[in-house]
Amino acid sequence: MARVKDLWFTAGKNKTARHPDRGGNRNARRWLAVWIDPDGNEKSKVFATQDAARKYAAKMDADAERGEYIAPKAGQEKFGELAAKFLRLRDVGASSREKYASTYQNQIQAVFADRAVKAVRPSEVLEWLRSPGMAKLSVSVQKTAYVIVCGVFDLAVADGLRRDNPARSPIIDPPSGESPRRESWSTAQVWRVHDAHPEPYRAIVTCSAALGLRQGQALALAEEDFDFEAGKVRIRRQVTRVGGRWVFKLPKEGREWTAPLPRGLAAIMRARIEAYPPAPYELPWMGEDGQLAAEPHVCRLLFRWHGDHPRTHGRHIQASSFNKSIWKPALTRAGIIPPPPEDTPASDYFGLDCGGNGTHSLRHFYSTTLQDAGVPLIGVMEFMGHSRKGLPVTLGVYGHVTEETFELARIAVDRTLFRLRPVESSGTVTELRAAR
């Protein structure tokens, strides 16, 4: 129970060794606040006045009763130490983990790392968010930096190191710039971009649009992923660059999933495999912890560079090079983006942003196609590889994807992208194109 102890006098009003008359420091604080912490240990703190000691002891005692107790020395831990713990415990894949680490090092470390967790005030977080260095960054980087700072202080609150999160103060508006809403591409636009690609790379477009894949997943498709008899495709890897090394790893969200194989795409991929027989290809396999597997991952990779250059021919396709040398020129030929100005070298022009018309547009097309056809939301999420984390129980627990859901999705893509009735979907590639 809370109490106050006089350090200058004993209970009998005798002077103690701390009293100035007996050699004690005249300026030393006299009153000791004493309380019991939640673990049953007696704690204390010295004050100059009796009233201050009494109020503090009562407050600590009440906090312990309410379950809101914060140890006086708890918040002395440095922000940098807690940030290292937060980044280590963050449940993200290797690529995202690298992004978080880089953002912390470049945008946060110099400002907060050496500060005591308890000492950071909301005004300081706000000042950091509005600093010139943060203002010049993209909204995406600003959001990532804010998530890290906010997460570190959430961890501090959860561990009892401070009572509140200064990054969640009412005076702070989190970075909220939103990407402009993009209209979904039409079927005609998809085919124009497809036709504008060099022939060896056209199937990348149809796979992305007919399966709703992210770019790294489309570029990592292998022959063994396609089950033509069952009408399904296993999405089980992506090709990406992590720490300067190209690797295979699990798709985003760190899991595999199965997507419906539309009959139109099945016909195209059969012809593709016949025209360009895939051979085994290997890259290191990176786990979600960022560690490389002992053995490389080998698969019959479908899409590779074509041409006479010995350094690239037959190698896996790197997304950045593909975007600059294949995708963006195709957008120009298809009339999606304007051609380079006469005084601008094509190499510089195609290295710029393409106005929201990246390969992700094909994934948007897929999502819109399924939703317009009435495919259940849980099916759309499953076929696009979205996580169920945080979903309402109705979807997260009771939402199921059945064979009927798969078939509904196949029909939706066939009728929209390939303009085929399901019962007539076994034609050749030439017949499929003519049916558009």
C-alpha positions in Angstrom: 0.0 0.0 0.0 1.3 3.5 -0.8 2.9 5.6 1.9 5.3 8.4 2.4 8.5 8.2 4.5 10.4 11.1 6.1 14.1 10.6 5.4 15.2 13.2 7.9 13.3 12.0 11.0 12.5 8.6 12.4 9.1 7.7 13.6 10.0 9.0 17.0 11.0 12.3 15.5 14.7 11.7 16.1 17.0 13.1 13.5 18.5 10.5 11.0 21.9 10.6 9.4 20.3 12.3 6.3 19.3 15.4 8.4 21.5 18.4 7.7 22.2 18.8 11.4 23.9 15.4 11.4 26.0 15.8 8.3 23.3 15.3 5.6 23.0 17.4 2.5 20.8 20.4 3.2 19.6 20.4 -0.5 18.9 16.7 -0.6 15.3 15.6 -1.2 13.6 14.6 2.0 10.4 12.7 1.3 10.3 9.1 0.0 7.2 7.9 -1.9 6.8 4.1 -1.4 4.4 1.8 -3.2 4.0 -1.9 -4.3 4.4 -2.7 -8.0 2.2 -5.3 -9.8 4.9 -8.0 -9.2 4.6 -7.4 -5.4 7.9 -5.6 -5.1 8.3 -2.4 -3.0 9.4 0.6 -5.1 10.3 4.1 -4.1 11.2 7.6 -5.4 12.5 10.7 -3.5 10.8 14.1 -3.6 11.5 17.5 -2.2 8.1 18.0 -0.7 5.7 15.7 1.3 2.7 16.6 -0.9 4.5 15.7 -4.1 5.6 12.3 -2.6 2.2 11.5 -1.3 0.5 12.3 -4.7 3.0 10.3 -6.6 2.8 7.2 -4.3 -1.0 7.3 -4.6 -0.9 7.6 -8.3 1.5 4.6 -8.7 -0.6 2.6 -6.4 -3.8 3.4 -8.3 -2.1 2.7 -11.7 -1.1 -0.8 -10.4 -4.7 -1.4 -9.3 -6.1 -0.4 -12.8 -3.5 -2.4 -14.7 -2.0 0.8 -16.1 1.3 0.7 -14.2 4.4 2.1 -15.9 7.7 1.5 -14.0 9.5 4.9 -13.5 12.7 3.7 -15.3 10.9 1.7 -17.9 10.9 4.3 -20.7 14.7 4.9 -20.4 15.2 2.2 -23.1 16.5 3.8 -26.3 14.2 4.0 -29.3 16.8 2.4 -31.5 16.9 -0.7 -29.3 13.2 -1.1 -29.4 13.1 -0.4 -33.2 15.5 -3.3 -33.7 13.1 -5.5 -31.8 10.1 -4.2 -33.8 11.8 -4.8 -37.1 12.9 -8.3 -36.0 9.4 -9.2 -35.0 7.6 -7.7 -38.0 5.7 -10.4 -39.8 6.7 -9.6 -43.4 8.6 -11.3 -46.2 12.2 -10.9 -47.0 11.7 -8.1 -49.6 9.4 -6.1 -47.3 11.8 -6.7 -44.4 14.6 -5.1 -46.5 12.4 -2.2 -47.3 11.6 -1.6 -43.7 15.2 -1.8 -42.6 16.3 0.6 -45.4 13.5 3.1 -44.5 14.4 3.0 -40.8 18.1 3.5 -41.5 17.6 6.4 -44.0 14.6 8.3 -42.5 14.3 7.5 -38.8 17.5 6.4 -37.2 19.3 9.8 -37.1 16.2 11.5 -35.6 15.0 9.0 -32.9 17.5 6.1 -32.4 19.3 7.7 -29.4 16.2 9.1 -27.7 14.7 7.5 -24.6 11.4 6.0 -25.5 9.6 7.9 -22.8 11.1 11.2 -23.8 9.6 11.6 -27.3 6.7 14.0 -27.5 3.9 14.2 -30.1 5.1 17.6 -31.2 8.5 16.0 -32.1 6.9 13.3 -34.2 4.8 15.9 -36.0 7.9 18.0 -36.6 9.7 15.0 -38.1 6.8 14.2 -40.4 6.7 17.8 -41.7 10.5 18.2 -42.1 11.9 19.0 -45.6 13.6 15.6 -45.7 10.3 13.8 -45.3 8.4 16.2 -47.6 10.5 15.3 -50.6 9.9 11.6 -50.3 7.2 9.6 -52.0 3.9 9.1 -50.2 4.7 5.4 -50.1 8.0 5.9 -48.3 6.4 8.4 -45.9 3.7 5.9 -45.0 6.3 3.2 -44.4 8.4 5.4 -42.2 5.3 6.4 -40.2 4.3 2.8 -39.8 7.7 2.0 -38.3 7.7 4.9 -35.8 4.1 4.2 -34.9 4.8 0.5 -34.5 7.8 1.0 -32.3 5.7 3.1 -29.9 2.9 0.6 -30.0 5.4 -2.0 -28.9 6.6 0.4 -26.1 3.0 0.8 -24.9 2.4 -3.0 -25.0 5.6 -3.6 -23.0 4.7 -1.1 -20.4 7.5 1.3 -21.3 5.2 4.3 -21.7 1.5 5.0 -21.4 0.7 6.5 -24.8 1.8 6.4 -28.4 3.0 9.9 -29.4 2.6 9.0 -33.1 -1.1 8.5 -32.6 -1.7 11.9 -31.0 -4.7 13.8 -32.2 -2.4 16.6 -33.4 -0.8 14.2 -36.0 -2.3 13.4 -39.3 -0.6 10.3 -40.7 0.7 10.4 -44.3 -2.5 9.9 -46.3 -1.7 10.8 -49.9 -3.6 8.3 -52.0 -2.7 7.1 -55.5 -5.2 8.6 -58.1 -8.0 6.2 -58.9 -7.3 4.5 -62.2 -9.9 3.3 -64.6 -9.8 -0.4 -65.4 -8.4 -1.3 -68.8 -10.9 -2.5 -71.4 -10.5 -5.8 -73.1 -9.5 -3.9 -76.3 -6.7 -2.1 -74.4 -5.4 -5.4 -73.1 -5.2 -6.9 -76.6 -3.6 -3.7 -78.0 -0.8 -3.9 -75.5 -0.5 -7.6 -76.1 -0.2 -7.1 -79.8 2.4 -4.3 -79.3 4.7 -6.7 -77.5 7.4 -8.6 -79.4 6.0 -12.1 -80.0 8.1 -14.0 -77.5 6.7 -11.9 -74.6 3.0 -11.6 -75.5 2.0 -14.6 -73.3 3.3 -12.6 -70.3 0.4 -10.1 -71.0 -2.3 -12.8 -71.3 -1.1 -14.7 -68.2 -1.1 -11.5 -66.2 -4.6 -10.5 -67.4 -6.1 -14.0 -67.2 -4.7 -15.0 -63.9 -4.4 -11.6 -62.1 -0.8 -11.9 -61.3 1.7 -9.5 -60.0 4.6 -9.0 -62.3 7.2 -11.0 -60.4 4.7 -13.9 -60.2 4.0 -13.8 -63.9 7.7 -13.8 -64.8 8.3 -16.8 -62.5 5.6 -19.1 -64.0 6.8 -22.6 -64.9 5.4 -25.4 -67.0 4.7 -27.6 -64.0 2.5 -24.9 -62.5 -0.2 -25.5 -65.1 -2.6 -28.4 -64.5 -4.4 -28.4 -67.9 -6.6 -31.3 -66.9 -7.9 -29.7 -63.7 -8.1 -26.3 -65.2 -5.9 -24.7 -62.5 -2.6 -22.9 -62.0 -0.5 -23.0 -58.9 1.0 -19.7 -58.0 4.0 -20.7 -55.9 6.9 -18.4 -56.6 8.0 -15.0 -57.7 11.3 -13.8 -59.1 12.6 -10.7 -57.3 15.8 -8.9 -56.4 16.7 -8.9 -52.7 19.9 -7.3 -51.5 21.4 -7.2 -55.0 20.7 -10.9 -55.7 18.0 -12.3 -57.9 16.1 -15.1 -56.2 13.0 -17.2 -56.3 10.8 -16.9 -53.2 7.2 -17.4 -52.2 4.6 -14.9 -53.6 3.6 -11.8 -51.6 1.9 -12.7 -48.3 4.4 -15.6 -48.1 2.1 -18.4 -49.3 1.1 -20.3 -52.4 -2.4 -20.4 -53.9 -4.3 -21.9 -56.8 -5.9 -19.9 -59.5 -8.5 -20.9 -62.1 -7.1 -21.6 -65.6 -9.4 -20.1 -68.2 -9.8 -22.3 -71.3 -8.7 -19.5 -73.6 -5.4 -19.1 -71.6 -4.9 -22.9 -71.5 -5.0 -23.0 -75.3 -2.5 -20.2 -75.6 -0.1 -21.7 -73.1 -0.2 -25.1 -74.8 0.8 -23.4 -78.0 3.4 -21.3 -76.1 5.0 -24.4 -74.6 5.1 -26.1 -78.0 6.7 -23.0 -79.7 9.2 -22.3 -76.8 9.9 -25.6 -75.0 10.9 -24.7 -71.5 14.0 -26.1 -69.9 15.0 -26.3 -66.3 16.2 -23.1 -64.8 17.6 -22.4 -61.3 18.0 -19.5 -59.0 18.6 -19.4 -55.2 15.5 -19.9 -53.1 15.0 -17.3 -50.3 12.9 -18.1 -47.3 10.6 -15.6 -45.6 13.3 -15.1 -43.0 15.6 -13.8 -45.7 17.9 -16.8 -45.5 18.9 -18.7 -48.7 18.1 -22.4 -48.9 21.0 -24.9 -49.1 19.9 -25.9 -52.6 18.8 -23.7 -55.5 15.2 -23.9 -56.7 14.8 -25.5 -60.2 11.7 -25.1 -62.4 10.9 -25.2 -66.1 10.7 -21.4 -66.4 8.3 -20.3 -69.2 9.5 -16.7 -69.8 13.1 -15.8 -70.6 15.0 -13.2 -72.6 15.2 -13.8 -76.3 17.8 -12.4 -78.6 21.4 -12.7 -79.6 23.0 -11.0 -76.6 25.0 -13.7 -74.8 24.6 -12.1 -71.4 20.8 -12.1 -71.5 19.6 -14.7 -74.0 17.9 -17.6 -72.1 18.2 -15.8 -68.7 15.3 -15.0 -66.5 13.5 -11.7 -67.2 14.3 -8.9 -64.8 11.3 -6.7 -64.1 13.0 -3.3 -64.3 14.7 -4.1 -67.7 11.4 -5.6 -69.0 9.5 -2.4 -68.0 12.0 -0.1 -69.7 12.7 -2.1 -72.9 9.5 -4.0 -73.6 6.5 -2.8 -71.6 6.7 0.9 -71.9 7.5 0.9 -75.7 4.5 -1.4 -76.1 2.3 1.1 -74.3 3.4 3.7 -76.7 2.7 1.6 -79.7 -0.7 0.7 -78.3 -1.6 4.4 -77.7 -1.8 4.1 -73.9 1.0 6.6 -73.3 2.4 9.2 -75.8 5.6 8.6 -77.7 8.8 10.2 -76.6 9.3 13.8 -77.5 11.7 14.3 -80.4 14.4 15.8 -78.3 14.2 13.0 -75.6 16.3 9.9 -75.9 14.0 6.8 -75.8 16.2 5.3 -73.1 15.5 8.3 -70.8 11.8 8.5 -71.7 11.0 4.8 -71.1 12.8 5.0 -67.8 10.2 7.4 -66.5 6.9 6.6 -64.8 4.2 5.4 -67.2 1.3 7.3 -65.6 -0.3 4.5 -63.6 -0.3 2.1 -66.6 2.2 -0.4 -65.2 1.8 -4.1 -65.5 -0.4 -3.9 -62.4 -3.1 -2.6 -64.7 -3.6 -6.2 -65.9 -4.2 -7.3 -62.3 -6.8 -4.6 -62.0 -8.4 -5.8 -65.2 -8.6 -9.3 -63.7 -10.2 -8.1 -60.5 -12.8 -6.0 -62.3 -13.6 -8.9 -64.6 -14.3 -11.3 -61.7 -16.3 -8.8 -59.7 -18.4 -7.8 -62.7 -19.2 -11.4 -63.3 -20.5 -11.9 -59.8 -17.6 -14.1 -58.5 -17.9 -14.0 -54.7 -15.5 -11.6 -52.9 -13.8 -14.4 -51.1 -13.1 -16.1 -54.4 -11.7 -12.9 -55.9 -9.4 -12.5 -52.9 -8.3 -16.1 -53.0 -7.6 -16.1 -56.8 -5.5 -12.9 -56.4 -3.5 -14.2 -53.5 -4.9 -11.7 -50.9 -4.6 -12.5 -47.2 -7.6 -13.2 -45.0 -5.9 -11.5 -42.1 -8.2 -9.0 -40.4 -11.3 -10.1 -42.4 -14.7 -10.4 -40.6 -15.5 -13.8 -39.4 -18.1 -14.3 -42.1 -15.4 -14.1 -44.8 -12.3 -15.2 -42.9 -13.8 -18.3 -41.3 -17.0 -19.1 -43.2 -16.0 -17.9 -46.7 -15.2 -20.9 -48.9 -14.0 -21.3 -52.4 -15.6 -24.3 -54.2 -15.2 -25.8 -57.6 -18.2 -23.8 -58.7 -16.3 -20.6 -57.7 -13.4 -21.7 -59.9 -15.7 -22.4 -62.8 -17.4 -19.1 -62.4 -14.0 -17.3 -62.6 -13.0 -19.3 -65.7 -16.2 -18.4 -67.5 -15.8 -14.7 -66.5 -12.3 -14.4 -68.0 -13.1 -16.5 -71.1 -16.2 -14.4 -71.9 -14.5 -11.1 -71.2 -10.9 -11.5 -72.4 -11.2 -14.3 -74.9 -14.8 -13.7 -76.0 -15.6 -17.4 -75.9 -18.4 -19.5 -74.6 -17.0 -22.1 -72.1 -18.2 -25.1 -74.3 -16.3 -23.7 -77.3 -13.1 -22.9 -75.6 -10.9 -25.7 -76.9 -9.8 -24.1 -80.2 -6.3 -23.2 -81.3 -4.6 -19.9 -80.6 -5.5 -18.7 -84.1 -9.2 -19.5 -83.4 -9.1 -17.8 -80.0 -7.7 -14.6 -81.5 -10.3 -14.7 -84.3 -13.0 -15.1 -81.7 -12.2 -11.7 -80.0 
